[in-house]
């Protein structure tokens, strides 16, 4: 998997989008051949479910007659993914994963994911890192900073500000995970955004030592993060951009600081023990359509991976997404290869640090 995709390269892919012709919707050949069947899809719940239901699930059902049944991923989906295949438990046919998840599952063996083997004639329309043999990305999100506009006297603009408890007073929260939290600790300590990897882990934990006593809540899930920002339990926090926008959409006087964030891609994989591989592939092809990807942005503030989707978005809507030019310039890509190699060991160390 290529992890050399920079925000500069991303910006190149988005240049001149207004001149691109409107994408024709995908029409499935023999679309009613699976009518009456059920496909079990695992997503992240919350805004992901709401957005994907409108854009993907309901439209696929209307076109094919297939019932989409959903359930929700665990914060770390790998153990349950592995258990489902090892025990041949049919928990899901298709699951939403990130490139880092895919690399970690690959390390477990070839039996856990099926190759997609789907036709993508318009592959050039998609952002880099959208496709792997077992993965098709459909939504770009970021881990950024959320803050309350009604309580923050001075708006933080960086992780150094977040760490500055004297100048930026308020209740703080961070994700209870080393993933992205270590990166933010290094950014707060002065490491440039483009020099993060490989992480200087000892330096990151020393930086975390400085803020630990000022962290009021270590949040543990996306729903938890949304609720904390929405209810005003925290004044500033790390959060997935989708969850911060969900709080804003619900009326919270909140804002997002993109500077120093990390972006990633969510996409579909096919469970190695599914008996509905062909149907799963048809569903994934359905989700790659530009107009359908644009449709989820009304409820889910992710950036589409199909760049032609932006022809279906207003300028106002596009500015809310992590892929907007003014937002993406403050982000860097999460290094999937690094975390696939180091997450287990660093999670153990992080939990020991939390409890110490």
C-alpha positions, 0 to 999 in steps of 0.5 A, spaced: 500 500 500 502 506 497 503 511 503 506 517 500 500 520 498 501 527 500 496 533 501 499 536 495 498 530 491 491 530 493 490 538 491 493 536 484 487 531 483 482 536 485 484 542 481 479 544 475 474 539 477 469 544 475 471 542 468 469 535 469 463 532 465 457 530 470 458 522 471 453 517 469 450 513 474 452 506 475 447 501 472 447 494 474 447 489 469 441 484 471 440 488 477 434 484 480 438 477 480 439 478 487 432 481 489 429 478 496 436 477 498 439 480 504 446 483 505 449 484 512 453 491 512 458 493 518 459 501 518 461 506 523 454 507 526 451 514 527 452 519 521 456 514 517 449 510 517 445 515 516 449 518 510 450 511 507 443 509 508 440 515 504 446 514 499 447 507 498 443 502 502 436 505 500 438 506 493 441 499 492 435 496 495 430 500 490 435 498 484 436 491 486 431 488 491 436 486 496 435 488 503 441 491 507 441 489 514 447 493 518 450 493 524 456 497 527 463 496 528 467 496 534 472 502 535 478 497 533 474 492 528 480 487 527 478 482 533 471 481 531 473 481 524 478 475 525 473 472 530 467 472 525 472 468 520 475 464 525 469 461 527 465 462 521 460 466 524 456 470 519 456 477 522 457 481 516 458 480 509 461 487 507 465 491 513 467 498 513 475 499 514 481 503 513 487 502 509 491 501 516 485 495 518 486 492 511 494 492 512 493 489 519 488 484 517 493 482 511 498 480 517 493 475 520 492 471 513 489 471 506 483 467 509 480 474 512 478 478 506 476 476 499 479 480 493 474 485 490 475 483 483 471 489 481 471 493 474 473 500 475 473 503 468 474 510 471 479 509 476 483 516 474 477 519 477 478 517 484 483 520 489 490 516 490 490 510 495 482 509 494 483 502 492 487 496 494 486 488 492 481 487 498 479 495 499 475 500 495 475 507 499 468 511 499 469 516 504 475 521 506 475 523 514 480 527 518 481 527 526 482 534 528 480 539 533 473 541 535 472 546 540 466 550 543 465 557 540 460 559 546 466 558 552 473 559 548 475 566 549 480 565 545 480 560 539 485 555 539 489 554 532 494 548 533 495 542 538 501 547 541 495 551 543 491 545 546 497 543 550 497 551 553 493 550 559 495 557 561 493 561 555 487 556 553 483 555 559 477 550 558 475 542 559 479 538 555 478 531 551 483 526 547 481 519 544 483 514 548 488 511 543 495 512 541 493 512 534 493 520 532 494 522 539 501 520 539 501 524 533 498 530 536 503 530 542 508 531 537 505 536 533 504 540 540 511 539 541 514 542 535 514 536 530 513 539 523 507 536 520 511 533 514 516 530 519 511 526 523 513 519 521 516 514 524 514 517 530 518 519 536 514 515 541 518 517 547 518 524 545 510 523 544 509 520 551 513 526 554 509 531 551 503 527 553 506 527 560 505 535 560 497 535 558 495 528 562 493 531 568 489 537 564 485 531 560 478 531 563 475 525 559 478 520 554 473 519 549 472 512 547 468 512 541 465 517 535 458 517 538 461 519 545 465 524 542 459 527 538 455 527 545 461 531 549 461 536 544 454 537 543 452 537 550 458 542 552 462 537 557 468 539 553 471 546 551 476 543 546 477 536 544 480 531 539 475 528 534 473 525 528 471 531 523 465 527 521 463 527 529 464 534 530 460 536 524 454 532 527 454 536 533 454 542 529 448 540 525 445 538 531 445 545 533 452 545 538 455 552 537 462 548 535 467 549 530 473 545 527 480 546 527 483 543 521 490 545 522 494 539 524 489 534 523 490 527 520 486 524 514 484 517 512 479 513 508 474 509 510 472 503 505 469 497 504 472 490 504 468 483 503 469 478 509 473 472 507 467 467 510 461 470 506 457 466 502 454 472 498 461 475 494 458 476 488 452 480 491 457 484 495 461 486 489 455 489 486 454 493 492 461 496 492 461 498 485 454 501 487 458 505 492 463 508 487 458 512 483 459 520 484 452 522 485 451 517 490 457 519 494 455 526 493 449 524 496 451 522 503 455 529 504 448 532 507 448 527 513 456 525 513 461 530 512 466 526 509 470 527 502 468 523 497 473 519 493 470 519 487 472 526 485 467 527 480 462 527 486 464 535 487 460 536 480 454 535 484 456 539 491 455 546 492 461 550 494 458 551 501 457 544 502 464 542 499 467 547 504 465 543 510 469 537 508 476 535 510 478 535 502 476 542 501 482 546 499 482 550 505 482 544 510 486 539 506 492 544 506 492 543 514 492 536 514 497 530 513 495 523 511 495 518 517 501 513 515 497 506 515 503 502 514 506 505 520 500 503 525 499 496 522 506 495 524 506 498 531 499 499 533 498 493 538 505 494 542 503 502 542 496 500 544 499 496 550 504 502 552 499 507 551 494 503 556 499 502 561 501 510 561 493 512 562 493 507 568 499 509 571 
